[in-house]
Amino acid sequence: MSRPALNRSQSRAFLSEDGMPQPIEYFLASDASAIVEHTKRVLYMEDDDIAHIADGELHIHRVRRSKEDTSPATRSIQTLEIELAEIMKGSFDHFMQKEIYEQPESVVNTMRGRVNFENHQVTLGGLRGFTQIIRRARRIIFIACGTSYHSCLATRAIFEELNEIGTQAELASDFLDKGSPIFRDDVCIFVSQSGETADTILAMRYCLERGALCVGVTNTVGSSISRETHCGVHINAGPEIGVASTKAYTSQYIALVMMALQLSQDTTSKTERRKEIIDGLYRLPGHIKEVLVNDNKLQKLAVDTLGHEKSLLILGRGYQNATCLEGALKIKEISYMHSEGIFAGELKHGPLALIDEHMPILLIMTQDKLYPKVQSALQQVTARKGNPIIICNTGDENLTKTYKTIEVPKTSDCLQGLVNIIPLQLLSYHLAILKGVDVDFPRNLAKSVTVE
């Protein structure tokens, strides 16, 4: 029996063992995780592709807008590595709760195969061939939105300290609005969980046109940012379903710290500092577990102290400024409670007017070189009859005997924000539960912001 002739549109991926065409079922989705329970074979469309499905056949047509369009004429079928269990709640009540509790594993996945803890070496394969170019950069510019922007703020200082290259963090929408000058010896790092954030993609194309080296940091293989940048790092956090980002934030933070470590490996004077940070990364999963054990205490704090409040101020400085902003964003996002992250050094320039005995305040006061300056902020708050709840290191008796505290393990100063953000994530979750709102899908928000 002779085999039937195949039309050009019939992919050989859909032939049975005896070479006969098989009936094909197509699923259309904006995200691959939505269809993993039906199929693991996916085809990613490029911008300006038009898919035409008729009589069981798929045709992809291309709208060519310019002669410079270099997109390939074929689209390959890829196999998803996501397991169905990864996008199910399991024994948890909400996806967000599950994703908070997954962080001891997700941070390990981000570092797996990249950090050699014995030799204190970091190797990011996605930057291979580009490391020397980045080291010669005039400046490094982080461009991101929302939580991804906060991960950039949190790691900006360690980039400058280890590499001695001027580093700035920009909100993608503001960056586009002001039309910042970009030069060929700039390195622009675009951070996005989905890799499809509209403002970040537009900023990336703006920088590509001006000849800058563009680096992508995403959680999604095959996303627009991962395809269009020159090189990059995949954070390997695993699928994140809840709209409020939790494990993607900590994985982005670690990916950027690893990038700073790799770029500085040729600098002998920074060897001891790098060893300290890499040892901190090794202990990080255990530190996160220690914080998660105290979840019941945080739930009680939410019920007894913060649940009936209308507003919350979160204060910190240095590396913890980004933690304040991210914690405040989480509380706003899912509990709909007004919350503001304030740089503690700016208290005297306005925010101190808000402080009285009725204003709920969270102060991040973990032990680093800025501890005395945060102590000054604490005195300013208590002098105005403020009653702050303090996030402090375990065993800090100066604070635990006098104030209401949330204790967290001590680690390297540039990694402390990874530990400090966990209680704020849990607090935001419990506040949202108390208010009876949808934790995983807050009103008016989407997981991937694909419009400007």
Beta strands, then each sheet from edge to edge (+ up, - down):
strand 1: 41-42
strand 2: 49-54
strand 3: 57-62
strand 4: 78-79
strand 5: 115-116
strand 6: 121-122
strand 7: 139-144
strand 8: 166-171
strand 9: 186-192
strand 10: 213-218
strand 11: 231-234
strand 12: 311-316
strand 13: 338-343
strand 14: 361-364
strand 15: 389-393
strand 16: 404-408
sheet 1: 1+ 4-
sheet 2: 2+ 3-
sheet 3: 5+ 6-
sheet 4: 8+ 7+ 9+ 10+ 11+
sheet 5: 13+ 12+ 14+ 15+ 16+
end
